[in-house]
Amino acid sequence: MPEGTPILAAHDAIVFNVKDNPNGYGKYVLLVSGERQDKTYISTIYGHCRNIIVVPGQLVVAGQQIAEMSNTGFVISGGTEYWGNAPAGRGVHFHFGVMILTDPIPGTQQLG
């Protein structure tokens, strides 16, 4: 997708972390849901962002824009630049991860 493409929250959650790790996901957002009926929590991570527009502790709803797609952080594979033939050589992309948590994270219990 083009640089700046909106990244949307996959679920209702609290913004648990907004960080910049140049040796990993670059600028990223970590969301954690409230407790679900099965007593689990959903955690999602959105990596390699730019212009993150949420802050830790903020409540977000599914479909709400949280950031924009970019190419921040560590983006090589096997020591070789991976994005050489990508649009504009930029390799605009993002990493999306989902975890099911069985233990509550402080501050998320009241979201259920």
N, C-alpha and C positions, 0 to 999 in steps of 0.2 A: 504494500500500500504506500501511497505517497507520504513523505515527511509531513507530520502534523495531523495525520488521520486521527480522529477522536478515538480514545479508548474508553469503553463503557464498563461500569460495574456489572458483574455477572449475577449479583444477588444483593439483597438488603444486608447491610453490615455496618460495622464501625471501622474507620480507618485506624488500623493498629500501628502502622509504621509508614513513614515516608523517608527514604534514605537515598544516598548516592554512594555506590560502591564501584569505583572505576576499575577494579579488578574482577568484577562479577557482572551483576545485572545492570550496572550503571545506575541511573535514576529509576527507583522502583517504588511501588505501592503495595502494601500488604493489608488485605481486608479480612476481618473475622466476623462471622455471623453471630447472632445470639443463639442461645441453646435451642435446638430443634426438638420435635416431639420424641425422637429416639435418644435424646440426651447427648447428642453429638453436636459439634460445631463445624462449620465449613470455613476453611481458610483459602483465600485465593491470592496469588501474587502476579503482578504485572510488571515485567522488566523491560529495560532499554527505552524508557520513556523520556519525554521532554515536557516542559510546561505542565508539571503536576499541579492540579488546581484544587486539591483537597489537602487537609491537614490532619495530623493525628488527633483522634478523639471525635472527629466529625462523623455524623451518621450519613450514610448514602443509601440510595435505593437502586434496585436493579434497573439498568438502562441509563443511569446518570453518568455523565462524562466525568472522568476522574483525572485524565491526562491526555497527552498526545503521543503518537507513535514516533520513534526516532531511531537512534543507533548509538546510544550512550553505553559506556562500560566496555567490557572485554569481549571482543567479537572476532577472534581468530580460531582456526581449527587446525590442530596439529602443527602449529608454528607457521602456517601459511595463511596469509590474508584470505579470508573466505569470501569476501564480498566484491572482489575485483571486477566482476562482470555484471553486478547488480545495477539497477537504475542509478545513474549518476555516480556509480562506484560507492554508494553510501550504505547499501545493505539495510535500508530502513525495514524494521521488523519489531516484534516484541515477543517475549516469552511469557506464557500464561501457565500457571501451575495451580492445581487444586489438591488440597489435603482435607481429609476428614479427621477431626480431632475428637478424642474421647474425654480429655480433661479440659476444664474451663480455663480461659485466659483471663487474668484479672481485668475487670472493667467491661467484660462482654456479657456477663450473666444477666444484666438488667435489660438486654436487648430482646430477649426471647419473647 
